[in-house]
Amino acid sequence: MLDTGDNMALTTATLSEAPALPDDRRRHARHVTVLRVAKINTPQSEELCLVRNISGKGMMVHVYSDLPVGERVTTEINSGKPIPGKVVWHREGMIGIEFDEYVDPDRVLTGSDAGPRAPHPRPPRVGVELNGRIRVGTRYQTVTLCNISQGGANIRPSEPDSVLEKVVLMVNGLPPIAGSVRWQDQQNAGIEFDVPVSFEVLARWVPSVRR
């Protein structure tokens, strides 16, 4: 089972054996092999995926749902700038995405494409609207799960005033997840998980919730 619990990225550069190209074209011709968690947004939903390689023209991605050829998508890596494109092939859990415009793979992978004021890169968060529960000490209360990543979640508790620092989040399809409340306002609370959720567990769970 593949587990990228630490948002691991394995990066190597495979350079073309073709004759040397001008600098701008050489950057787009290079394919960078990676193992990088990302998020795909479609007109219907959003989900986690695993980027296998990327170039200036597109990338190959491991997905956990059926995305048809021709589907319009945007992809976010490192919570950076969304990259628009479309699915050009799909087979055996892998898809090819062609970008609408050329990108710089190095800037995309480092998150510098989002600009100097972009937030620090963090694991991609997937928006959901799902009922669940939290355990606070020996008490339980219902919550709405608003979004989730490998490292944390945003919840809307039914009793905000009774949420303490240590909680256990419980939603259908996932094991109980222990964590700490890092912030809270009048409606929502942010939980940081004690142990990151396995990427593959979370990536397979999100499409099952959609269905």
C-alpha positions as CSV (number, residue, x, y, z in Angstrom):
1,M,0.0,0.0,0.0
2,L,1.3,3.4,-0.9
3,D,1.5,5.8,2.1
4,T,2.5,9.4,1.7
5,G,1.7,10.4,5.2
6,D,4.4,12.9,5.3
7,N,3.5,14.4,1.9
8,M,6.7,12.9,0.6
9,A,8.0,14.0,-2.8
10,L,10.6,11.9,-4.7
11,T,11.9,14.1,-7.5
12,T,14.3,13.2,-10.4
13,A,14.8,15.0,-13.7
14,T,14.7,13.0,-17.0
15,L,16.3,15.0,-19.7
16,S,15.5,14.5,-23.4
17,E,18.2,13.0,-25.6
18,A,17.1,15.3,-28.5
19,P,19.4,18.1,-29.7
20,A,19.7,21.1,-27.4
21,L,16.7,23.5,-27.4
22,P,16.5,27.2,-26.6
23,D,16.1,27.9,-22.8
24,D,12.4,28.5,-22.9
25,R,11.6,25.4,-24.9
26,R,14.1,23.2,-23.0
27,R,12.2,24.0,-19.8
28,H,8.9,22.8,-21.2
29,A,10.4,19.7,-22.9
30,R,11.8,18.3,-19.6
31,H,9.7,15.7,-17.7
32,V,10.2,15.7,-13.9
33,T,9.3,12.4,-12.2
34,V,7.7,13.0,-8.8
35,L,5.6,11.4,-6.1
36,R,3.5,14.4,-5.0
37,V,0.1,14.6,-3.4
38,A,-2.2,17.1,-5.1
39,K,-5.8,18.1,-5.5
40,I,-8.0,17.9,-8.6
41,N,-11.0,20.1,-9.0
42,T,-13.7,19.3,-11.6
43,P,-17.1,21.0,-12.2
44,Q,-18.7,18.4,-10.0
45,S,-16.3,17.7,-7.2
46,E,-12.7,17.8,-5.9
47,E,-10.5,14.9,-4.8
48,L,-6.9,13.9,-3.9
49,C,-4.5,12.5,-6.5
50,L,-0.9,11.6,-6.8
51,V,1.2,13.3,-9.5
52,R,3.7,10.9,-11.2
53,N,5.4,13.3,-13.6
54,I,5.0,16.8,-14.8
55,S,6.4,18.9,-17.7
56,G,5.6,22.4,-19.0
57,K,2.7,20.9,-21.1
58,G,1.0,18.5,-18.8
59,M,1.3,15.7,-16.2
60,M,0.5,12.1,-15.5
61,V,-1.6,11.6,-12.4
62,H,-2.9,8.6,-10.4
63,V,-6.6,9.1,-9.6
64,Y,-9.2,7.2,-7.5
65,S,-12.3,7.9,-9.5
66,D,-13.5,7.9,-13.1
67,L,-12.6,11.1,-14.8
68,P,-13.6,11.0,-18.5
69,V,-11.5,12.1,-21.4
70,G,-12.3,15.7,-22.2
71,E,-13.2,16.6,-18.5
72,R,-12.1,20.1,-17.6
73,V,-10.0,20.1,-14.4
74,T,-7.8,22.3,-12.3
75,T,-4.9,20.9,-10.3
76,E,-3.4,22.3,-7.1
77,I,0.1,21.2,-5.9
78,N,1.4,22.5,-2.6
79,S,-1.8,24.6,-2.2
80,G,-0.3,26.8,-4.9
81,K,-1.9,28.4,-7.9
82,P,-4.5,26.2,-9.6
83,I,-3.5,24.9,-13.0
84,P,-6.3,24.6,-15.6
85,G,-6.3,21.9,-18.2
86,K,-8.2,18.9,-19.5
87,V,-8.0,15.1,-19.3
88,V,-6.6,13.7,-22.6
89,W,-6.4,10.0,-21.7
90,H,-7.4,7.6,-18.9
91,R,-6.4,4.0,-18.3
92,E,-5.9,1.8,-15.3
93,G,-6.3,4.5,-12.7
94,M,-3.9,6.9,-14.4
95,I,-4.8,10.0,-16.4
96,G,-3.0,12.4,-18.6
97,I,-3.7,16.1,-18.1
98,E,-2.9,18.7,-20.8
99,F,-2.4,22.2,-19.4
100,D,-4.1,25.2,-21.1
101,E,-0.9,27.1,-20.9
102,Y,2.8,26.3,-20.4
103,V,4.0,26.1,-16.8
104,D,7.4,26.0,-15.1
105,P,7.5,22.6,-13.4
106,D,10.1,23.8,-10.8
107,R,7.9,26.7,-9.7
108,V,4.8,24.5,-9.6
109,L,6.5,21.9,-7.4
110,T,8.0,24.4,-5.0
111,G,4.8,26.5,-4.7
112,S,6.6,29.7,-5.9
113,D,4.1,30.0,-8.8
114,A,1.5,31.2,-6.2
115,G,3.5,34.4,-5.5
116,P,5.7,35.7,-2.7
117,R,2.7,36.2,-0.3
118,A,1.2,32.8,-0.8
119,P,0.7,30.8,2.5
120,H,3.3,28.2,3.5
121,P,2.7,24.9,1.5
122,R,0.5,22.4,3.3
123,P,-1.2,19.1,2.4
124,P,-4.2,19.7,0.0
125,R,-7.6,20.0,1.7
126,V,-10.7,18.5,0.2
127,G,-14.1,20.2,0.8
128,V,-16.9,17.9,2.1
129,E,-20.2,18.4,3.9
130,L,-20.5,15.3,6.0
131,N,-22.1,14.6,9.4
132,G,-20.0,13.1,12.1
133,R,-19.1,13.2,15.8
134,I,-16.3,14.2,18.0
135,R,-15.4,12.8,21.4
136,V,-14.3,15.4,24.0
137,G,-13.2,13.6,27.1
138,T,-16.1,11.2,27.8
139,R,-18.8,13.3,26.0
140,Y,-19.9,13.1,22.3
141,Q,-21.3,15.8,20.1
142,T,-22.4,16.0,16.5
143,V,-20.3,18.0,14.0
144,T,-20.3,18.8,10.3
145,L,-17.0,18.0,8.6
146,C,-16.3,20.9,6.3
147,N,-12.9,19.9,4.8
148,I,-10.2,17.4,5.5
149,S,-6.5,16.8,4.6
150,Q,-4.0,14.2,5.7
151,G,-3.0,16.5,8.5
152,G,-6.2,18.0,9.8
153,A,-9.8,19.0,9.4
154,N,-12.2,21.9,9.7
155,I,-15.4,21.1,11.6
156,R,-18.6,22.9,12.6
157,P,-19.5,21.6,16.1
158,S,-23.1,21.5,17.4
159,E,-21.9,22.8,20.7
160,P,-18.9,25.1,20.0
161,D,-18.5,26.3,23.6
162,S,-17.8,22.7,24.8
163,V,-15.0,21.9,22.4
164,L,-11.7,21.4,24.3
165,E,-8.2,21.1,23.1
166,K,-8.0,17.3,22.7
167,V,-10.7,15.6,20.5
168,V,-11.3,12.4,18.5
169,L,-13.1,12.9,15.1
170,M,-15.4,10.1,13.9
171,V,-16.9,10.0,10.4
172,N,-18.3,7.0,8.4
173,G,-15.7,5.2,6.4
174,L,-12.6,6.5,8.3
175,P,-11.1,5.2,11.6
176,P,-11.4,7.5,14.7
177,I,-8.8,10.2,14.3
178,A,-7.3,11.9,17.4
179,G,-6.1,15.5,17.3
180,S,-5.8,18.8,18.9
181,V,-7.9,21.9,18.3
182,R,-5.6,24.6,17.0
183,W,-8.1,27.4,16.4
184,Q,-11.8,28.1,17.0
185,D,-14.3,30.8,16.2
186,Q,-18.0,31.2,16.8
187,Q,-18.9,28.5,14.3
188,N,-15.9,26.4,13.3
189,A,-12.9,24.7,14.7
190,G,-9.6,23.6,13.1
191,I,-8.2,20.2,14.2
192,E,-4.6,19.1,13.7
193,F,-4.3,15.3,13.7
194,D,-1.9,13.6,16.0
195,V,-0.9,11.2,13.3
196,P,-1.4,12.1,9.5
197,V,-4.1,10.0,7.7
198,S,-2.7,7.6,5.1
199,F,-2.9,9.3,1.7
200,E,-4.3,6.2,0.0
201,V,-7.0,5.7,2.7
202,L,-8.1,9.4,2.4
203,A,-7.8,9.4,-1.5
204,R,-10.1,6.3,-1.7
205,W,-12.5,7.6,0.9
206,V,-13.3,10.9,-0.7
207,P,-14.8,9.4,-3.9
208,S,-16.8,6.9,-1.8
209,V,-18.4,9.9,0.0
210,R,-19.2,11.5,-3.3
211,R,-21.0,8.4,-4.4
